[in-house]
Amino acid sequence: MERSQQHTKHQVRAECVDRLRVEFRMEMNATIAESKQQGQNQEQELPTQITELQSQLDKLQAEKKKAGSGDDCHSNPEIDRLRKKGAERAAAGAPKPVFIAEERHSHIMEVQTLEQQGKEELLSERNRIQTMHNLNLDK
């Protein structure tokens, strides 16, 4: 009778561990998919942002020309800021593979960190269940 109870307890624990593994894997897959989607969205938004900044810069430059202030010694700080920002974005956008590679690397590192945390949590839960099982065997 006692062996039957122990066998049943072992089966229940094994089922719990299996369910935890499935739930964990589902959560990991959802997190990975979300992270990939965020990276893709950022990649898609970058050209739009560059275009918007360039159009703002063009507009401000046109306004400056209309106002007749052709010398740059009294330049508008807003234009300078937009020029700098546009140049930075253009520089970041020109070697897109570098930017994309950095983003992918960042996402890969994030996924690896999550996977490592998951493995640690799973191992911890396994050890906890095994300890509980050993304590029940000692009774």
C-alpha positions as CSV (number, residue, x, y, z in Angstrom):
1,M,0.0,0.0,0.0
2,E,2.8,2.4,1.0
3,R,4.6,1.7,-2.3
4,S,1.4,2.4,-4.2
5,Q,1.1,5.8,-2.5
6,Q,4.7,6.6,-3.2
7,H,4.3,5.6,-6.8
8,T,1.2,7.8,-7.1
9,K,3.0,10.7,-5.4
10,H,5.9,10.3,-7.8
11,Q,3.6,10.2,-10.8
12,V,1.8,13.4,-9.6
13,R,5.1,15.1,-9.1
14,A,6.3,14.1,-12.5
15,E,3.1,15.4,-14.1
16,C,3.5,18.7,-12.2
17,V,7.1,19.1,-13.4
18,D,6.0,18.3,-17.0
19,R,3.2,20.9,-16.8
20,L,5.7,23.4,-15.4
21,R,8.0,22.7,-18.3
22,V,5.3,23.2,-20.8
23,E,4.1,26.4,-19.3
24,F,7.6,27.7,-19.0
25,R,8.3,26.8,-22.7
26,M,5.1,28.6,-23.8
27,E,6.1,31.7,-21.8
28,M,9.6,31.6,-23.2
29,N,8.3,31.3,-26.8
30,A,5.9,34.2,-26.3
31,T,8.7,36.4,-24.8
32,I,11.0,35.5,-27.7
33,A,8.3,36.2,-30.3
34,E,7.5,39.6,-28.6
35,S,11.2,40.5,-28.5
36,K,11.6,39.6,-32.2
37,Q,8.6,41.6,-33.1
38,Q,9.8,44.7,-31.2
39,G,13.1,44.4,-33.1
40,Q,11.4,44.2,-36.4
41,N,9.1,47.2,-35.6
42,Q,12.2,49.2,-34.7
43,E,13.9,48.3,-37.9
44,Q,10.8,49.3,-39.9
45,E,10.4,52.6,-38.0
46,L,14.0,53.8,-38.5
47,P,13.6,54.9,-42.2
48,T,10.4,56.7,-41.4
49,Q,12.1,58.6,-38.6
50,I,15.0,59.5,-40.8
51,T,12.6,60.8,-43.5
52,E,10.7,62.8,-41.0
53,L,13.8,64.4,-39.5
54,Q,15.2,65.1,-43.0
55,S,11.9,66.8,-44.0
56,Q,11.9,68.9,-40.8
57,L,15.5,69.9,-41.5
58,D,14.6,70.8,-45.1
59,K,11.6,72.8,-43.9
60,L,13.7,74.8,-41.4
61,Q,16.4,75.4,-43.9
62,A,13.9,76.7,-46.4
63,E,12.4,79.0,-43.8
64,K,15.9,80.2,-43.0
65,K,16.6,81.0,-46.6
66,K,13.2,82.8,-47.0
67,A,14.1,84.9,-43.9
68,G,17.3,85.9,-45.6
69,S,19.6,84.9,-42.9
70,G,22.1,83.2,-45.1
71,D,25.2,83.4,-42.9
72,D,25.7,80.5,-40.5
73,C,27.4,82.5,-37.8
74,H,23.9,83.2,-36.3
75,S,22.5,79.8,-37.0
76,N,19.3,78.6,-35.3
77,P,20.0,76.1,-32.5
78,E,16.9,74.1,-33.6
79,I,18.3,73.7,-37.1
80,D,21.7,72.7,-35.6
81,R,20.0,70.2,-33.4
82,L,18.0,68.8,-36.3
83,R,21.1,68.7,-38.5
84,K,23.0,66.8,-35.9
85,K,20.1,64.4,-35.2
86,G,19.6,63.9,-38.9
87,A,23.2,63.2,-39.5
88,E,23.3,60.8,-36.6
89,R,20.2,59.0,-37.9
90,A,21.6,59.0,-41.4
91,A,24.9,57.6,-40.2
92,A,23.1,55.0,-38.2
93,G,20.8,54.3,-41.2
94,A,23.5,54.2,-43.8
95,P,25.2,51.1,-42.4
96,K,21.9,49.5,-41.6
97,P,23.4,46.0,-41.4
98,V,25.5,47.2,-38.5
99,F,22.4,48.7,-36.7
100,I,20.4,45.6,-37.5
101,A,23.2,43.3,-36.4
102,E,23.5,45.2,-33.1
103,E,19.8,45.0,-32.5
104,R,19.8,41.2,-33.3
105,H,22.7,40.7,-31.0
106,S,20.9,42.5,-28.3
107,H,17.8,40.4,-28.8
108,I,19.8,37.2,-28.9
109,M,21.6,38.2,-25.7
110,E,18.2,38.9,-24.1
111,V,16.8,35.6,-25.3
112,Q,19.8,33.7,-24.0
113,T,19.5,35.5,-20.6
114,L,15.8,34.5,-20.4
115,E,16.6,30.9,-21.4
116,Q,19.3,30.8,-18.7
117,Q,16.9,32.2,-16.1
118,G,14.3,29.7,-17.2
119,K,16.8,26.8,-16.9
120,E,17.8,28.0,-13.4
121,E,14.2,28.3,-12.3
122,L,13.4,24.9,-13.7
123,L,16.4,23.4,-11.9
124,S,15.4,25.1,-8.7
125,E,11.9,23.9,-9.0
126,R,13.1,20.3,-9.7
127,N,15.4,20.5,-6.7
128,R,12.6,21.8,-4.5
129,I,10.3,19.0,-5.6
130,Q,13.0,16.4,-5.2
131,T,13.7,17.7,-1.7
132,M,10.0,17.5,-0.8
133,H,9.9,14.0,-2.2
134,N,13.0,13.0,-0.1
135,L,11.4,14.5,3.0
136,N,8.2,12.6,2.4
137,L,10.3,9.4,2.0
138,D,12.0,10.1,5.3
139,K,8.6,10.2,7.1
